[in-house]
């Protein structure tokens, strides 16, 4: 349930989404939860923590990157002069970059992003708030001729995900007209009022605007809403003839029904046709989730990713295919020990797959042989085009890559725990007609040369837990001395269908880098239920939340103790969302943890089912609704074992969290107080599941650090 490195960037509207992507946010006024005196100890201690936190924000952040279809130019997004701006340069010389903007004056700074190249590589389309600074993003087109970009739309609402039609005549995008909040369950929920589930429901649709809209006129054109008002659309793709769309959609409310979404096709001037309903299809895809639909170049088939996914935008599973007219889908990657997150057709018999494999992000090219949509289809893979020991992406989707039209070039930004973000190029270097192509990997940018992490070294760690080989990351304390004993903090990712991937800096909330900088070992495990080892591993915690995955985590703690100088009497636990649940549950199952911090957790799965705004995600994991099988929910509810809890636990949550509602944290805190277990509850105003106020994110970090220092200080 969100907030992991692998999860899709939280997009609180276009402007806030770009800001978060770049590692900064609005200077919102802070209210409510402020100060850390009760958790952080003396003023001297707080000053030291403040100094450490200020030192973590190192390096130049890179937003979306996009290579032109002809492979000659590169566009990227960065923060500059108080705005979020687009730079374009020749691919072979990033120092010759020029700003592309909708601003009318050089001194005007806007927030601009979600850019796409026209198919002929002559124009760049992007969203910008230049017309209504800080209020509304509109679509603009730049011919990159030194003139301000031309405004294509005048919108009112939430917008994202623009995509050119293959013929270059139109741009489609997701649009929530008159939106009062970003689409999805991650943003703060509206205060409840009226007829719940019926009044004020906001629906995301595909809007289409012609590229020549507003040309020679004073006013931009109104977009055409292409999809019906009774379907909430999550993702879409153009047909190769530019006459139709394929999209994943469900009945509203959109924040709850992605888990039961269907795959549709629709002619621009026609009605939607459902071609795949996972709840009705037979086989291993039954009742699971679908994402990333991609139309084949000949228009005859649609490939997509299907699997057990706990969040829309956190994609993983197998690659599937079916006829564009519908029928039985075929699994193209059964038993593959990796988790595809993004796909793109090369030609009618090859698909590029960007996937997580263990601790590496890699790109592979899959060959399809035989009838693509029948049981006779066969697949084969060559060596990875590249394999990167860290997070990669172009800023659109998880592990998505920007490519030239002929797929001879791929561009992305990447980082690791020790290497700040840079832009990379993967270039075809082998025979283009050979069965398996060869590519080279080159670092294009040097924005962060000389930038060093303010935290300790990180190593990939593997250990055995029952029948599974589990991978995770161990971050060593800054200034690590192997002759000394150190405390250990275990940080569990959200999801559970997600993964911890090596990346540069988490500067919000529960920051492993902050813990490391202050003298802690930090274990970041990927237990069963995570991505990276295939669908069998991802589905291994179904009907077993908190049990097998906790055994995996404890086995990881034992592996750390066996190899590093960790004091077994100073081991702590933390996590957000599913990691918050694991924190609450674990302290009722074991006394190994001496302190805990539970962020946006779940204490009682039975009451949670009726409180949250996303109950549809639970049935694939628990096998039935809570009303049909309450026992399976009770089995994993921490509140039912609260008498066994002894661990001092800090609990933090947003007051408008729809994914993990605040009453779950209230219930756990209240129970600990009743049992006289040291605890504290902090509720942050106007925050959803993903905090947007920078002051609140920083306050969570300070409180967590203070809590661990109080109960398991880093000094011997």
Secondary structure, 3 states (H helix, E strand, C coil): CCCCCCCCCCCCHHHHHHHHHCCCCCCCCCCCCCCCHHHHCCHHHHHHHHHHHHHHCCCCCCCCEEECCCCCEEEEEEEECCEEEEEEEECCEEEEEEEECCCCCCCCCCEEEEEEECCCCCCEEEEEEEEECCCEEEEEEECCCCCCCEECECCCEEEEEEEECCCCCEEEEEEEECCCCCCCCCCCCCCCCCCCCCCCCCCCEEEEEECCCCCCCCCCECCEECCCCCCEEEEEEECCCCCEEEEEEECCCHHHHHHHCEEEEEECCCCCEEEEECCCCCCCCCCCEEEEEEECCCCCEEEEEEECCCECCECCCEEEEEECCCCCCEECCCCCCCEEEEEEEEECCEEEEEEEECCEEEEEEEEEECCCCCCCCEEEECCCCEEECCEEECCCCCCCCEECCCCCEEEEEEECCCCCCEEEEEEECCCCCCCCCCEEEEECCCCCCCCCCCCCCEEEEEEEECCEEEEEEEECCCCCCCCCCEEEEEEECCCCCCCCCCCCCCCCCCCHHHHHHCCCEEEEEECCCCCCCCHHHHCCCCCCCCCHHHHHHHHHHHHHHHHCCEEEEEEEEEEECHHHHHHHHHCCCCCCCCEEEEECCCCCHHHHHHHCCCCHHHHHHHCCCCCCCHHHHHHCCHHHHHHHCCCEEEEEEECCCCCCCHHHHHHHHHHHHHCCCCEEEEEECCCCCCCCCHHHHHHHHHHHHHHHHHHCCCCC
